[in-house]
Amino acid sequence: MSKACIRRFHEKDLKEITEIVIEAFGSKYGKLPYRNPEKFYNMIKASVDQGDHIGNIVAELDGKVVGFLHLYSPVMPIKKSKIKWSKFTKEYGFKDTFRFLLTTLFLNFTWVKNDECYVAHIGVSPDVRGKGIGTQLLEYGENEALKYKGIKKYTLCVWKENEGAYKLYTRVGFKNELELKSALLKRLLGYYTAVFMTKKLRVN
């Protein structure tokens, strides 16, 4: 395992994070990341917390950002995204905007309860996968969740077809809570089964 520096996100990290998003999830956003990288960068920038970045965490290895984690809980003082979807639809077209919405919001945090901390997004650069970066990010996030009174569960959602991620979450203690299947998402995003997973926290 490579020991990474896990820390809070800074504005200067955004370019490297966007590159990881494109490498890890680019195909799920349609042609937008490749047709117009600058506009995609601006879209990602608009979706990042503009406050003090509570919940946005990065992994740094040898001075380079190689992973990121976005946490959410209703009890965390996090400002909402500044995205204006009508403007994005006008700029990027309905199809790419709709695909972006599905990818970012279907597994997002509108349903998260006050007693849980949700892993809204996690990504690791393909160059360092298998070196324990994802595990370190999740462990750091778990410790962050324990700082907030009332949080008893650590939760996430993963596509079951993403075998590497699913095995990682199982290995670090997450248990299956619910499975949802959707032929529409299979057609649009390439995945069929969403698995909601939970890890109970050891609250003192």
C-alpha positions as a Markdown table, in Angstrom:
| # | Residue | x | y | z |
|---|---|---|---|---|
| 1 | Met | 0.0 | 0.0 | 0.0 |
| 2 | Ser | 1.3 | 3.5 | -0.9 |
| 3 | Lys | 0.8 | 5.9 | 1.9 |
| 4 | Ala | -0.9 | 9.0 | 0.6 |
| 5 | Cys | -1.4 | 12.5 | 2.1 |
| 6 | Ile | -5.2 | 12.8 | 2.7 |
| 7 | Arg | -6.4 | 16.3 | 3.2 |
| 8 | Arg | -9.1 | 18.9 | 2.6 |
| 9 | Phe | -9.7 | 20.0 | -1.0 |
| 10 | His | -8.2 | 23.4 | -2.2 |
| 11 | Glu | -9.3 | 25.3 | -5.3 |
| 12 | Lys | -5.9 | 24.6 | -6.9 |
| 13 | Asp | -6.8 | 20.9 | -6.9 |
| 14 | Leu | -9.7 | 21.3 | -9.3 |
| 15 | Lys | -7.9 | 20.8 | -12.6 |
| 16 | Glu | -6.3 | 17.5 | -11.4 |
| 17 | Ile | -9.7 | 16.3 | -9.9 |
| 18 | Thr | -11.4 | 17.1 | -13.3 |
| 19 | Glu | -8.8 | 15.0 | -15.0 |
| 20 | Ile | -9.5 | 12.1 | -12.7 |
| 21 | Val | -13.2 | 12.5 | -13.3 |
| 22 | Ile | -12.7 | 12.3 | -17.0 |
| 23 | Glu | -10.3 | 9.3 | -16.7 |
| 24 | Ala | -12.6 | 7.4 | -14.2 |
| 25 | Phe | -16.1 | 8.4 | -15.3 |
| 26 | Gly | -15.7 | 10.3 | -18.6 |
| 27 | Ser | -17.7 | 7.8 | -20.7 |
| 28 | Lys | -20.7 | 8.2 | -18.5 |
| 29 | Tyr | -21.0 | 11.9 | -19.4 |
| 30 | Gly | -21.3 | 11.2 | -23.1 |
| 31 | Lys | -19.1 | 13.2 | -25.5 |
| 32 | Leu | -18.9 | 16.4 | -23.5 |
| 33 | Pro | -15.6 | 15.8 | -21.7 |
| 34 | Tyr | -13.8 | 15.0 | -24.9 |
| 35 | Arg | -15.6 | 17.5 | -27.3 |
| 36 | Asn | -15.1 | 20.5 | -25.0 |
| 37 | Pro | -12.9 | 19.8 | -22.0 |
| 38 | Glu | -13.0 | 23.5 | -21.0 |
| 39 | Lys | -16.7 | 23.6 | -20.7 |
| 40 | Phe | -16.7 | 20.2 | -18.8 |
| 41 | Tyr | -14.1 | 21.7 | -16.4 |
| 42 | Asn | -16.4 | 24.6 | -15.8 |
| 43 | Met | -19.3 | 22.2 | -15.2 |
| 44 | Ile | -17.3 | 20.3 | -12.6 |
| 45 | Lys | -16.1 | 23.5 | -11.0 |
| 46 | Ala | -19.7 | 24.7 | -10.6 |
| 47 | Ser | -20.7 | 21.4 | -8.9 |
| 48 | Val | -17.9 | 21.6 | -6.3 |
| 49 | Asp | -18.7 | 23.1 | -2.9 |
| 50 | Gln | -18.0 | 26.8 | -3.1 |
| 51 | Gly | -17.9 | 27.3 | 0.7 |
| 52 | Asp | -15.1 | 26.1 | 3.0 |
| 53 | His | -15.1 | 22.7 | 1.1 |
| 54 | Ile | -16.2 | 20.6 | 4.1 |
| 55 | Gly | -16.9 | 17.1 | 2.6 |
| 56 | Asn | -14.4 | 17.5 | -0.3 |
| 57 | Ile | -11.3 | 15.5 | 0.3 |
| 58 | Val | -8.3 | 14.6 | -1.9 |
| 59 | Ala | -5.5 | 12.1 | -1.8 |
| 60 | Glu | -2.0 | 13.4 | -2.8 |
| 61 | Leu | 0.9 | 11.2 | -3.7 |
| 62 | Asp | 4.4 | 12.5 | -4.5 |
| 63 | Gly | 2.9 | 16.0 | -4.8 |
| 64 | Lys | 0.1 | 15.0 | -7.2 |
| 65 | Val | -3.6 | 14.7 | -6.5 |
| 66 | Val | -4.5 | 11.1 | -7.3 |
| 67 | Gly | -7.9 | 10.7 | -5.8 |
| 68 | Phe | -10.9 | 12.5 | -4.4 |
| 69 | Leu | -13.8 | 11.9 | -2.1 |
| 70 | His | -17.0 | 13.9 | -1.7 |
| 71 | Leu | -19.0 | 13.4 | 1.5 |
| 72 | Tyr | -22.5 | 14.6 | 2.3 |
| 73 | Ser | -24.7 | 14.7 | 5.4 |
| 74 | Pro | -27.6 | 17.0 | 6.2 |
| 75 | Val | -25.8 | 17.8 | 9.5 |
| 76 | Met | -22.6 | 19.0 | 7.7 |
| 77 | Pro | -22.4 | 22.8 | 7.0 |
| 78 | Ile | -22.1 | 22.3 | 3.2 |
| 79 | Lys | -23.4 | 24.9 | 0.7 |
| 80 | Lys | -25.4 | 23.6 | -2.2 |
| 81 | Ser | -24.1 | 23.5 | -5.8 |
| 82 | Lys | -24.4 | 26.7 | -7.9 |
| 83 | Ile | -25.2 | 24.8 | -11.0 |
| 84 | Lys | -28.0 | 26.4 | -13.1 |
| 85 | Trp | -29.3 | 23.5 | -15.2 |
| 86 | Ser | -31.3 | 25.7 | -17.6 |
| 87 | Lys | -28.1 | 27.5 | -18.5 |
| 88 | Phe | -26.2 | 24.3 | -19.0 |
| 89 | Thr | -28.9 | 22.8 | -21.2 |
| 90 | Lys | -28.6 | 25.9 | -23.4 |
| 91 | Glu | -24.8 | 25.7 | -23.6 |
| 92 | Tyr | -24.2 | 22.0 | -23.8 |
| 93 | Gly | -27.4 | 20.6 | -25.3 |
| 94 | Phe | -30.2 | 18.5 | -23.7 |
| 95 | Lys | -28.6 | 15.1 | -24.2 |
| 96 | Asp | -25.2 | 15.8 | -22.5 |
| 97 | Thr | -26.9 | 17.8 | -19.7 |
| 98 | Phe | -29.4 | 15.0 | -19.1 |
| 99 | Arg | -26.6 | 12.4 | -19.0 |
| 100 | Phe | -24.6 | 14.6 | -16.6 |
| 101 | Leu | -27.7 | 15.0 | -14.4 |
| 102 | Leu | -28.3 | 11.2 | -14.3 |
| 103 | Thr | -24.7 | 10.5 | -13.5 |
| 104 | Thr | -24.3 | 13.1 | -10.8 |
| 105 | Leu | -27.7 | 13.1 | -9.2 |
| 106 | Phe | -29.1 | 9.5 | -9.4 |
| 107 | Leu | -26.5 | 8.3 | -6.9 |
| 108 | Asn | -26.5 | 11.6 | -5.1 |
| 109 | Phe | -27.7 | 12.8 | -1.7 |
| 110 | Thr | -31.3 | 14.1 | -1.9 |
| 111 | Trp | -32.5 | 11.1 | 0.1 |
| 112 | Val | -29.7 | 11.1 | 2.8 |
| 113 | Lys | -31.0 | 11.1 | 6.4 |
| 114 | Asn | -29.6 | 13.0 | 9.3 |
| 115 | Asp | -28.0 | 10.0 | 10.9 |
| 116 | Glu | -25.8 | 9.1 | 7.9 |
| 117 | Cys | -22.8 | 10.3 | 6.1 |
| 118 | Tyr | -23.0 | 9.6 | 2.3 |
| 119 | Val | -20.1 | 9.0 | -0.1 |
| 120 | Ala | -21.5 | 11.1 | -3.0 |
| 121 | His | -18.4 | 10.6 | -5.2 |
| 122 | Ile | -15.1 | 8.8 | -5.0 |
| 123 | Gly | -12.5 | 8.5 | -7.7 |
| 124 | Val | -8.9 | 7.4 | -8.0 |
| 125 | Ser | -6.5 | 7.9 | -10.9 |
| 126 | Pro | -6.1 | 4.8 | -13.0 |
| 127 | Asp | -2.3 | 5.1 | -12.6 |
| 128 | Val | -2.5 | 4.3 | -8.9 |
| 129 | Arg | -5.4 | 1.9 | -8.6 |
| 130 | Gly | -4.7 | -1.1 | -6.5 |
| 131 | Lys | -2.3 | 0.8 | -4.2 |
| 132 | Gly | -4.8 | 1.4 | -1.4 |
| 133 | Ile | -5.7 | 5.0 | -2.2 |
| 134 | Gly | -9.4 | 4.3 | -2.2 |
| 135 | Thr | -9.2 | 2.6 | 1.1 |
| 136 | Gln | -7.3 | 5.5 | 2.7 |
| 137 | Leu | -9.9 | 8.0 | 1.4 |
| 138 | Leu | -12.8 | 5.9 | 2.8 |
| 139 | Glu | -11.0 | 5.6 | 6.1 |
| 140 | Tyr | -10.4 | 9.3 | 6.3 |
| 141 | Gly | -14.1 | 10.0 | 5.4 |
| 142 | Glu | -15.3 | 7.6 | 8.1 |
| 143 | Asn | -13.2 | 9.6 | 10.7 |
| 144 | Glu | -14.7 | 12.8 | 9.4 |
| 145 | Ala | -18.2 | 11.4 | 9.8 |
| 146 | Leu | -17.5 | 10.6 | 13.4 |
| 147 | Lys | -16.8 | 14.2 | 14.2 |
| 148 | Tyr | -20.5 | 15.1 | 13.7 |
| 149 | Lys | -23.0 | 14.3 | 16.5 |
| 150 | Gly | -25.8 | 12.0 | 15.5 |
| 151 | Ile | -24.1 | 10.3 | 12.5 |
| 152 | Lys | -24.4 | 6.6 | 13.0 |
| 153 | Lys | -24.0 | 5.2 | 9.4 |
| 154 | Tyr | -21.6 | 5.5 | 6.5 |
| 155 | Thr | -23.4 | 5.0 | 3.3 |
| 156 | Leu | -22.8 | 4.9 | -0.5 |
| 157 | Cys | -24.2 | 3.6 | -3.8 |
| 158 | Val | -22.3 | 1.7 | -6.4 |
| 159 | Trp | -23.0 | 0.0 | -9.7 |
| 160 | Lys | -22.8 | -3.7 | -9.1 |
| 161 | Glu | -21.2 | -4.1 | -12.5 |
| 162 | Asn | -18.3 | -2.0 | -11.2 |
| 163 | Glu | -16.8 | -5.1 | -9.7 |
| 164 | Gly | -13.5 | -3.5 | -8.5 |
| 165 | Ala | -15.3 | -0.7 | -6.5 |
| 166 | Tyr | -17.9 | -3.2 | -5.2 |
| 167 | Lys | -15.2 | -5.5 | -3.9 |
| 168 | Leu | -13.4 | -2.6 | -2.2 |
| 169 | Tyr | -16.5 | -1.4 | -0.4 |
| 170 | Thr | -17.3 | -4.9 | 0.8 |
| 171 | Arg | -13.7 | -5.4 | 2.0 |
| 172 | Val | -13.7 | -2.3 | 4.1 |
| 173 | Gly | -17.0 | -3.2 | 5.8 |
| 174 | Phe | -19.9 | -2.0 | 3.8 |
| 175 | Lys | -23.0 | -4.3 | 3.6 |
| 176 | Asn | -25.7 | -4.5 | 1.0 |
| 177 | Glu | -28.8 | -2.6 | 2.0 |
| 178 | Leu | -30.9 | -2.4 | -1.2 |
| 179 | Glu | -30.5 | -3.2 | -5.0 |
| 180 | Leu | -32.3 | -1.2 | -7.7 |
| 181 | Lys | -32.4 | -2.3 | -11.3 |
| 182 | Ser | -33.2 | 0.0 | -14.3 |
| 183 | Ala | -33.2 | -0.8 | -18.0 |
| 184 | Leu | -33.3 | 3.0 | -18.7 |
| 185 | Leu | -30.0 | 3.6 | -16.8 |
| 186 | Lys | -28.5 | 0.5 | -18.5 |
| 187 | Arg | -29.3 | 2.1 | -21.9 |
| 188 | Leu | -28.1 | 5.6 | -21.0 |
| 189 | Leu | -25.2 | 4.9 | -18.7 |
| 190 | Gly | -24.2 | 1.3 | -19.4 |
| 191 | Tyr | -25.0 | 0.1 | -15.8 |
| 192 | Tyr | -28.1 | -1.8 | -14.7 |
| 193 | Thr | -27.9 | -2.5 | -11.0 |
| 194 | Ala | -27.4 | 0.1 | -8.3 |
| 195 | Val | -26.5 | -1.2 | -4.9 |
| 196 | Phe | -27.0 | 0.9 | -1.8 |
| 197 | Met | -24.5 | -0.1 | 0.9 |
| 198 | Thr | -24.2 | 0.8 | 4.6 |
| 199 | Lys | -21.5 | 0.6 | 7.2 |
| 200 | Lys | -22.5 | 1.1 | 10.9 |
| 201 | Leu | -20.1 | 3.5 | 12.7 |
| 202 | Arg | -18.7 | 2.8 | 16.1 |
| 203 | Val | -20.0 | 5.9 | 17.9 |
| 204 | Asn | -18.7 | 6.6 | 21.3 |
